[in-house]
Amino acid sequence: MPNQSFYFEKIKTNIGIIYILECQKGICFIAPANDPRVKKIQLELSPQEGLIYYTKIKKNLIQFLKKKEKLIKFPIYFILGSVFQISVWKQLLKIPYGSISTYSLVAEKIQNLKAVRAVGTAIGKNPIMIYVPCHRVIAKSGSLGGYAYGMLMKHKILDIEKSV
């Protein structure tokens, strides 16, 4: 990523401290500040502190988590992930707000029906929590499946989307 400048901010929310990374092309990473990928990002990209392009995301995320505001769409720019993973994450962006999908339906949408487990693995590595809605994907059986940041967090985010 030559000639690309990155900016980050850590924001305090009611679910903990969230790390946000951006560049001119979009939001690149959102996860709890203790996510192990944060150290790697800090080391490899040397981002400057303070968001400058998409500063509205801070207020939007905080208000969303307080059940006071719907998510706003921001440009997304994937800096992590394989071609397959990125195709899965882009498909997640098509799941409507407040709706759910299944791992098998995501596999079908990316035209790879045999990749249900790989889809699940890719979803678990989603680098942009909440805005790339991996929380909206459940098992075909109706169970919630998994969530990289714990099932309590998945329940909470799904509940917020139902009420906002």
GUNUBA-963677 format. One record per residue: x, y, z of N, C-alpha, C in turn; residue in one letter. Coordinates in nm, 4 decimals. Example, Ala and Ser with C-alpha at 12.3 -4.5 7.8 and 13.67 -1.06 7.14 Angstrom:
BEGIN
<node <1.3190 -0.5690 0.7800> <1.2300 -0.4500 0.7800> <1.3200 -0.3300 0.7800> a>,
<node <1.2850 -0.2250 0.7080> <1.3670 -0.1060 0.7140> <1.2900 0.0030 0.7870> s>,
REM end
This chain:
BEGIN
<node <0.0821 -0.1189 0.0000> <0.0000 0.0000 0.0000> <0.0870 0.1260 0.0000> m>,
<node <0.1570 0.1464 -0.1088> <0.2438 0.2634 -0.1158> <0.1635 0.3933 -0.1145> p>,
<node <0.2262 0.4962 -0.0623> <0.1669 0.6299 -0.0591> <0.0302 0.6359 0.0092> n>,
<node <0.0081 0.5497 0.1026> <-0.1189 0.5474 0.1745> <-0.0928 0.5881 0.3202> q>,
<node <-0.1636 0.6866 0.3679> <-0.1510 0.7278 0.5075> <-0.2689 0.6720 0.5855> s>,
<node <-0.2415 0.6229 0.7054> <-0.3450 0.5646 0.7891> <-0.3573 0.6445 0.9182> f>,
<node <-0.4806 0.6480 0.9702> <-0.5099 0.7219 1.0925> <-0.5961 0.6322 1.1817> y>,
<node <-0.5747 0.6438 1.3117> <-0.6509 0.5591 1.4028> <-0.7026 0.6407 1.5200> f>,
<node <-0.8006 0.5822 1.5833> <-0.8496 0.6386 1.7082> <-0.9063 0.5251 1.7921> e>,
<node <-0.8900 0.5392 1.9215> <-0.9519 0.4465 2.0158> <-1.0665 0.5225 2.0808> k>,
<node <-1.1848 0.4627 2.0765> <-1.2993 0.5305 2.1367> <-1.3600 0.4434 2.2460> i>,
<node <-1.4038 0.5096 2.3498> <-1.4669 0.4408 2.4616> <-1.6154 0.4251 2.4310> k>,
<node <-1.6641 0.3016 2.4376> <-1.8056 0.2739 2.4124> <-1.8600 0.1906 2.5276> t>,
<node <-1.9886 0.1651 2.5242> <-2.0477 0.0826 2.6296> <-2.0175 -0.0668 2.6129> n>,
<node <-1.9447 -0.1026 2.5076> <-1.8994 -0.2421 2.4941> <-1.7477 -0.2526 2.5078> i>,
<node <-1.6850 -0.1439 2.5456> <-1.5400 -0.1430 2.5637> <-1.4724 -0.0438 2.4707> g>,
<node <-1.3412 -0.0469 2.4720> <-1.2631 0.0449 2.3885> <-1.2510 -0.0163 2.2485> i>,
<node <-1.2895 0.0625 2.1494> <-1.2899 0.0178 2.0106> <-1.1811 0.0927 1.9340> i>,
<node <-1.1067 0.0184 1.8549> <-0.9998 0.0728 1.7712> <-1.0545 0.0889 1.6292> y>,
<node <-1.0397 0.2083 1.5732> <-1.0848 0.2371 1.4373> <-0.9646 0.2822 1.3554> i>,
<node <-0.9493 0.2240 1.2368> <-0.8411 0.2617 1.1450> <-0.9032 0.3056 1.0131> l>,
<node <-0.8517 0.4158 0.9605> <-0.9015 0.4666 0.8326> <-0.7849 0.5064 0.7432> e>,
<node <-0.8166 0.5226 0.6156> <-0.7276 0.5880 0.5208> <-0.8183 0.6679 0.4278> c>,
<node <-0.7640 0.7365 0.3349> <-0.8445 0.8209 0.2467> <-0.9498 0.7387 0.1720> q>,
<node <-0.9215 0.6101 0.1470> <-1.0128 0.5263 0.0686> <-1.1293 0.4706 0.1500> k>,
<node <-1.1203 0.4764 0.2836> <-1.2308 0.4274 0.3638> <-1.1898 0.3767 0.5005> g>,
<node <-1.2872 0.3157 0.5672> <-1.2634 0.2539 0.6975> <-1.1959 0.1202 0.6717> i>,
<node <-1.0852 0.0951 0.7405> <-1.0038 -0.0240 0.7148> <-1.0148 -0.1304 0.8240> c>,
<node <-1.0438 -0.0883 0.9457> <-1.0415 -0.1830 1.0569> <-1.1208 -0.1247 1.1730> f>,
<node <-1.2074 -0.2073 1.2307> <-1.2771 -0.1715 1.3550> <-1.2852 -0.2989 1.4377> i>,
<node <-1.2319 -0.2921 1.5583> <-1.2349 -0.4079 1.6475> <-1.2057 -0.3596 1.7894> a>,
<node <-1.2341 -0.4461 1.8870> <-1.1928 -0.4104 2.0230> <-1.0425 -0.3791 2.0243> p>,
<node <-1.0036 -0.2823 2.1034> <-0.8638 -0.2388 2.1076> <-0.7681 -0.3495 2.1494> a>,
<node <-0.8190 -0.4541 2.2153> <-0.7313 -0.5640 2.2571> <-0.7213 -0.6751 2.1512> n>,
<node <-0.7805 -0.6553 2.0337> <-0.7684 -0.7521 1.9245> <-0.6199 -0.7615 1.8869> d>,
<node <-0.5645 -0.8829 1.8745> <-0.4223 -0.8976 1.8430> <-0.3799 -0.8318 1.7111> p>,
<node <-0.4726 -0.8132 1.6197> <-0.4382 -0.7497 1.4910> <-0.4042 -0.6022 1.5077> r>,
<node <-0.4483 -0.5402 1.6167> <-0.4198 -0.3983 1.6390> <-0.2688 -0.3764 1.6510> v>,
<node <-0.2003 -0.4612 1.7265> <-0.0540 -0.4470 1.7422> <0.0162 -0.4588 1.6077> k>,
<node <-0.0271 -0.5545 1.5265> <0.0321 -0.5753 1.3945> <0.0099 -0.4531 1.3060> k>,
<node <-0.1105 -0.3988 1.3096> <-0.1428 -0.2791 1.2311> <-0.0547 -0.1624 1.2750> i>,
<node <-0.0443 -0.1426 1.4062> <0.0361 -0.0320 1.4590> <0.1822 -0.0461 1.4155> q>,
<node <0.2333 -0.1674 1.4204> <0.3728 -0.1943 1.3848> <0.3982 -0.1770 1.2355> l>,
<node <0.3105 -0.2354 1.1545> <0.3346 -0.2379 1.0102> <0.2922 -0.1114 0.9369> e>,
<node <0.1877 -0.0443 0.9830> <0.1355 0.0714 0.9105> <0.1713 0.2049 0.9736> l>,
<node <0.2136 0.2029 1.0993> <0.2476 0.3255 1.1723> <0.1436 0.4354 1.1522> s>,
<node <0.0177 0.4066 1.1839> <-0.0853 0.5091 1.1634> <-0.0687 0.6251 1.2602> p>,
<node <-0.1131 0.7421 1.2167> <-0.1114 0.8598 1.3022> <-0.2397 0.8607 1.3842> q>,
<node <-0.2307 0.9127 1.5049> <-0.3487 0.9167 1.5916> <-0.4406 1.0299 1.5511> e>,
<node <-0.5693 0.9985 1.5479> <-0.6724 1.0972 1.5155> <-0.7304 1.0742 1.3777> g>,
<node <-0.8566 1.0386 1.3710> <-0.9227 1.0212 1.2420> <-0.9363 1.1561 1.1739> l>,
<node <-0.9199 1.1576 1.0400> <-0.9349 1.2843 0.9686> <-1.0359 1.2766 0.8538> i>,
<node <-1.0598 1.1590 0.7989> <-1.1501 1.1469 0.6845> <-1.2939 1.1143 0.7253> y>,
<node <-1.3101 1.0214 0.8171> <-1.4433 0.9707 0.8514> <-1.4713 0.9877 1.0006> y>,
<node <-1.4542 1.1099 1.0484> <-1.4676 1.1372 1.1914> <-1.6086 1.1109 1.2432> t>,
<node <-1.7098 1.1173 1.1563> <-1.8478 1.0937 1.1993> <-1.8701 0.9506 1.2478> k>,
<node <-1.7791 0.8599 1.2144> <-1.7981 0.7205 1.2538> <-1.7928 0.7059 1.4061> i>,
<node <-1.7141 0.7883 1.4728> <-1.7034 0.7786 1.6197> <-1.8390 0.8015 1.6847> k>,
<node <-1.9019 0.9136 1.6520> <-2.0327 0.9458 1.7100> <-2.1361 0.8415 1.6688> k>,
<node <-2.1348 0.8006 1.5425> <-2.2322 0.7044 1.4938> <-2.2207 0.5713 1.5676> n>,
<node <-2.1003 0.5224 1.5862> <-2.0800 0.3953 1.6557> <-2.1252 0.4044 1.8011> l>,
<node <-2.0887 0.5105 1.8683> <-2.1287 0.5294 2.0082> <-2.2804 0.5384 2.0201> i>,
<node <-2.3433 0.6171 1.9336> <-2.4890 0.6327 1.9372> <-2.5602 0.5024 1.9005> q>,
<node <-2.5071 0.4298 1.8041> <-2.5649 0.3002 1.7670> <-2.5624 0.2045 1.8864> f>,
<node <-2.4499 0.1971 1.9531> <-2.4362 0.1058 2.0669> <-2.5234 0.1466 2.1852> l>,
<node <-2.5660 0.2730 2.1870> <-2.6599 0.3199 2.2897> <-2.8044 0.3076 2.2441> k>,
<node <-2.8266 0.2471 2.1293> <-2.9602 0.2285 2.0695> <-3.0266 0.3607 2.0336> k>,
<node <-2.9460 0.4602 1.9947> <-3.0015 0.5922 1.9643> <-2.9925 0.6289 1.8168> k>,
<node <-2.9216 0.5486 1.7366> <-2.8995 0.5869 1.5973> <-2.8689 0.4627 1.5145> e>,
<node <-2.9196 0.4589 1.3913> <-2.8848 0.3502 1.2991> <-2.7426 0.3709 1.2481> k>,
<node <-2.6874 0.2643 1.1951> <-2.5540 0.2733 1.1367> <-2.5585 0.3561 1.0083> l>,
<node <-2.4600 0.4391 0.9907> <-2.4422 0.5164 0.8680> <-2.3472 0.4360 0.7791> i>,
<node <-2.3670 0.4429 0.6499> <-2.2741 0.3749 0.5588> <-2.1507 0.4613 0.5390> k>,
<node <-2.0361 0.3979 0.5518> <-1.9076 0.4620 0.5272> <-1.8345 0.3817 0.4207> f>,
<node <-1.7466 0.4439 0.3442> <-1.6662 0.3662 0.2499> <-1.5816 0.2650 0.3273> p>,
<node <-1.5733 0.1446 0.2742> <-1.4958 0.0375 0.3357> <-1.3767 0.0090 0.2442> i>,
<node <-1.2600 -0.0065 0.3036> <-1.1388 -0.0381 0.2266> <-1.0673 -0.1518 0.2983> y>,
<node <-1.0705 -0.2701 0.2370> <-1.0093 -0.3873 0.3003> <-0.8586 -0.3883 0.2773> f>,
<node <-0.7833 -0.3858 0.3855> <-0.6372 -0.3926 0.3767> <-0.5854 -0.5285 0.4237> i>,
<node <-0.6746 -0.6081 0.4805> <-0.6405 -0.7416 0.5286> <-0.7230 -0.8426 0.4507> l>,
<node <-0.6765 -0.9660 0.4455> <-0.7581 -1.0731 0.3911> <-0.7214 -1.1183 0.2514> g>,
<node <-0.7567 -1.2442 0.2247> <-0.7354 -1.3039 0.0934> <-0.8482 -1.2600 -0.0005> s>,
<node <-0.8335 -1.2931 -0.1275> <-0.9374 -1.2627 -0.2259> <-1.0682 -1.3293 -0.1834> v>,
<node <-1.0615 -1.4541 -0.1380> <-1.1815 -1.5257 -0.0935> <-1.2452 -1.4553 0.0263> f>,
<node <-1.1649 -1.4222 0.1271> <-1.2185 -1.3563 0.2459> <-1.2851 -1.2237 0.2099> q>,
<node <-1.2210 -1.1471 0.1259> <-1.2769 -1.0178 0.0861> <-1.4087 -1.0373 0.0108> i>,
<node <-1.4182 -1.1416 -0.0702> <-1.5449 -1.1679 -0.1402> <-1.6557 -1.1995 -0.0401> s>,
<node <-1.6224 -1.2714 0.0663> <-1.7203 -1.3020 0.1718> <-1.7603 -1.1730 0.2424> v>,
<node <-1.6633 -1.0914 0.2806> <-1.6925 -0.9674 0.3528> <-1.7766 -0.8715 0.2682> w>,
<node <-1.7482 -0.8656 0.1389> <-1.8292 -0.7799 0.0507> <-1.9730 -0.8314 0.0432> k>,
<node <-1.9898 -0.9623 0.0486> <-2.1241 -1.0196 0.0480> <-2.1977 -0.9834 0.1775> q>,
<node <-2.1266 -0.9797 0.2896> <-2.1891 -0.9413 0.4167> <-2.2471 -0.8005 0.4094> l>,
<node <-2.1823 -0.7137 0.3349> <-2.2300 -0.5755 0.3210> <-2.3661 -0.5684 0.2527> l>,
<node <-2.4061 -0.6754 0.1855> <-2.5347 -0.6788 0.1141> <-2.6498 -0.7287 0.2018> k>,
<node <-2.6196 -0.7737 0.3228> <-2.7254 -0.8206 0.4128> <-2.7934 -0.6969 0.4707> i>,
<node <-2.9228 -0.6822 0.4474> <-2.9921 -0.5606 0.4937> <-2.9877 -0.5423 0.6457> p>,
<node <-2.9862 -0.4176 0.6854> <-2.9886 -0.3788 0.8262> <-3.1063 -0.4470 0.8960> y>,
<node <-3.0812 -0.5058 1.0109> <-3.1866 -0.5702 1.0889> <-3.2258 -0.7085 1.0395> g>,
<node <-3.1624 -0.7567 0.9326> <-3.1923 -0.8890 0.8779> <-3.0830 -0.9873 0.9187> s>,
<node <-3.1081 -1.1136 0.8898> <-3.0056 -1.2150 0.9116> <-2.9912 -1.2987 0.7858> i>,
<node <-2.8799 -1.3673 0.7767> <-2.8532 -1.4597 0.6679> <-2.7898 -1.5839 0.7299> s>,
<node <-2.7568 -1.6810 0.6477> <-2.6904 -1.8017 0.6984> <-2.5558 -1.8178 0.6287> t>,
<node <-2.4700 -1.8974 0.6916> <-2.3394 -1.9263 0.6328> <-2.3578 -1.9894 0.4949> y>,
<node <-2.4535 -2.0823 0.4825> <-2.4744 -2.1502 0.3545> <-2.5289 -2.0539 0.2493> s>,
<node <-2.6117 -1.9590 0.2883> <-2.6628 -1.8614 0.1928> <-2.5513 -1.7684 0.1448> l>,
<node <-2.4618 -1.7314 0.2340> <-2.3464 -1.6493 0.1941> <-2.2609 -1.7279 0.0952> v>,
<node <-2.2379 -1.8572 0.1220> <-2.1603 -1.9416 0.0305> <-2.2284 -1.9484 -0.1067> a>,
<node <-2.3596 -1.9598 -0.1043> <-2.4355 -1.9635 -0.2304> <-2.4212 -1.8322 -0.3063> e>,
<node <-2.4297 -1.7206 -0.2360> <-2.4225 -1.5889 -0.2986> <-2.2863 -1.5618 -0.3621> k>,
<node <-2.1805 -1.6189 -0.3039> <-2.0479 -1.6013 -0.3639> <-2.0176 -1.7136 -0.4638> i>,
<node <-2.1213 -1.7936 -0.4932> <-2.1155 -1.9021 -0.5908> <-2.0106 -2.0072 -0.5567> q>,
<node <-2.0133 -2.0475 -0.4286> <-1.9214 -2.1515 -0.3826> <-1.9922 -2.2323 -0.2742> n>,
<node <-2.0916 -2.3114 -0.3155> <-2.1760 -2.3855 -0.2217> <-2.1000 -2.4791 -0.1285> l>,
<node <-1.9852 -2.5279 -0.1728> <-1.9084 -2.6231 -0.0919> <-1.8188 -2.5533 0.0116> k>,
<node <-1.8213 -2.4218 0.0139> <-1.7296 -2.3468 0.0998> <-1.7947 -2.2949 0.2273> a>,
<node <-1.8965 -2.3632 0.2777> <-1.9681 -2.3127 0.3951> <-1.8740 -2.2957 0.5143> v>,
<node <-1.7901 -2.3946 0.5400> <-1.6951 -2.3823 0.6532> <-1.5937 -2.2720 0.6296> r>,
<node <-1.5447 -2.2616 0.5067> <-1.4488 -2.1551 0.4741> <-1.5145 -2.0180 0.4883> a>,
<node <-1.6419 -2.0100 0.4538> <-1.7170 -1.8853 0.4723> <-1.7207 -1.8506 0.6208> v>,
<node <-1.7502 -1.9498 0.7032> <-1.7524 -1.9277 0.8483> <-1.6179 -1.8803 0.9006> g>,
<node <-1.5115 -1.9392 0.8503> <-1.3766 -1.8981 0.8917> <-1.3487 -1.7548 0.8479> t>,
<node <-1.3854 -1.7220 0.7247> <-1.3639 -1.5858 0.6743> <-1.4436 -1.4842 0.7564> a>,
<node <-1.5666 -1.5199 0.7874> <-1.6509 -1.4297 0.8675> <-1.5866 -1.4062 1.0039> i>,
<node <-1.5282 -1.5097 1.0622> <-1.4618 -1.4972 1.1912> <-1.3397 -1.4065 1.1886> g>,
<node <-1.2867 -1.3804 1.0697> <-1.1691 -1.2936 1.0558> <-1.2044 -1.1552 1.0023> k>,
<node <-1.3326 -1.1249 0.9987> <-1.3792 -0.9953 0.9509> <-1.3047 -0.8827 1.0241> n>,
<node <-1.2397 -0.7919 0.9498> <-1.1624 -0.6860 1.0150> <-1.2421 -0.5597 1.0514> p>,
<node <-1.3710 -0.5571 1.0150> <-1.4478 -0.4347 1.0390> <-1.5788 -0.4727 1.1070> i>,
<node <-1.5709 -0.4882 1.2392> <-1.6902 -0.5308 1.3131> <-1.8027 -0.4285 1.3001> m>,
<node <-1.9225 -0.4750 1.3111> <-2.0472 -0.4002 1.3095> <-2.0787 -0.3419 1.1708> i>,
<node <-1.9886 -0.2656 1.1107> <-2.0162 -0.2041 0.9808> <-2.0088 -0.3047 0.8659> y>,
<node <-1.9272 -0.4071 0.8777> <-1.9321 -0.5233 0.7886> <-2.0005 -0.6284 0.8754> v>,
<node <-2.1310 -0.6464 0.8559> <-2.2164 -0.7125 0.9551> <-2.2049 -0.8657 0.9655> p>,
<node <-2.0927 -0.9128 1.0131> <-2.0754 -1.0566 1.0341> <-2.1708 -1.1070 1.1428> c>,
<node <-2.2144 -1.0174 1.2297> <-2.3073 -1.0558 1.3365> <-2.4435 -1.0968 1.2811> h>,
<node <-2.4728 -1.0625 1.1566> <-2.6018 -1.0953 1.0956> <-2.6062 -1.2363 1.0356> r>,
<node <-2.4967 -1.3101 1.0460> <-2.4917 -1.4440 0.9870> <-2.5071 -1.5486 1.0971> v>,
<node <-2.6032 -1.6393 1.0741> <-2.6318 -1.7459 1.1705> <-2.6261 -1.8812 1.0997> i>,
<node <-2.6358 -1.9864 1.1773> <-2.6351 -2.1217 1.1213> <-2.7683 -2.1515 1.0535> a>,
<node <-2.7650 -2.2418 0.9587> <-2.8855 -2.2834 0.8857> <-2.9925 -2.3378 0.9811> k>,
<node <-2.9483 -2.3981 1.0913> <-3.0401 -2.4558 1.1897> <-3.1162 -2.3491 1.2687> s>,
<node <-3.0697 -2.2250 1.2587> <-3.1321 -2.1176 1.3346> <-3.0523 -2.0776 1.4577> g>,
<node <-2.9515 -2.1587 1.4937> <-2.8670 -2.1205 1.6071> <-2.7793 -2.0028 1.5639> s>,
<node <-2.7307 -1.9271 1.6592> <-2.6545 -1.8077 1.6259> <-2.5170 -1.8351 1.5668> l>,
<node <-2.4686 -1.9573 1.5769> <-2.3350 -1.9858 1.5253> <-2.2316 -1.9292 1.6203> g>,
<node <-2.1277 -1.8693 1.5664> <-2.0229 -1.8138 1.6512> <-2.0070 -1.6644 1.6288> g>,
<node <-1.9140 -1.6062 1.7032> <-1.8808 -1.4662 1.6863> <-1.7417 -1.4446 1.7451> y>,
<node <-1.6558 -1.3793 1.6703> <-1.5166 -1.3620 1.7112> <-1.5015 -1.2942 1.8476> a>,
<node <-1.5968 -1.2093 1.8837> <-1.5860 -1.1348 2.0093> <-1.6829 -1.1855 2.1154> y>,
<node <-1.7312 -1.3073 2.0968> <-1.8159 -1.3714 2.1974> <-1.9642 -1.3593 2.1663> g>,
<node <-2.0371 -1.4594 2.2116> <-2.1800 -1.4660 2.1820> <-2.2598 -1.3560 2.2517> m>,
<node <-2.2143 -1.3126 2.3676> <-2.2826 -1.2036 2.4369> <-2.2821 -1.0772 2.3502> l>,
<node <-2.1676 -1.0513 2.2878> <-2.1538 -0.9348 2.1998> <-2.2447 -0.9504 2.0775> m>,
<node <-2.2498 -1.0695 2.0189> <-2.3348 -1.0923 1.9017> <-2.4817 -1.0691 1.9368> k>,
<node <-2.5244 -1.1249 2.0504> <-2.6620 -1.1037 2.0969> <-2.6914 -0.9547 2.1115> h>,
<node <-2.5990 -0.8829 2.1731> <-2.6187 -0.7398 2.1995> <-2.6329 -0.6601 2.0696> k>,
<node <-2.5455 -0.6874 1.9750> <-2.5490 -0.6118 1.8479> <-2.6773 -0.6436 1.7714> i>,
<node <-2.7163 -0.7698 1.7667> <-2.8418 -0.8065 1.6985> <-2.9618 -0.7406 1.7667> l>,
<node <-2.9590 -0.7369 1.8989> <-3.0670 -0.6728 1.9746> <-3.0746 -0.5230 1.9446> d>,
<node <-2.9604 -0.4593 1.9363> <-2.9554 -0.3159 1.9050> <-3.0182 -0.2911 1.7681> i>,
<node <-2.9806 -0.3724 1.6693> <-3.0336 -0.3528 1.5338> <-3.1862 -0.3682 1.5296> e>,
<node <-3.2392 -0.4565 1.6114> <-3.3854 -0.4759 1.6147> <-3.4556 -0.3543 1.6733> k>,
<node <-3.3907 -0.2834 1.7636> <-3.4576 -0.1751 1.8360> <-3.4328 -0.0362 1.7798> s>,
<node <-3.3369 -0.0220 1.6907> <-3.3049 0.1119 1.6375> <-3.3672 0.1285 1.5003> v>,
REM end
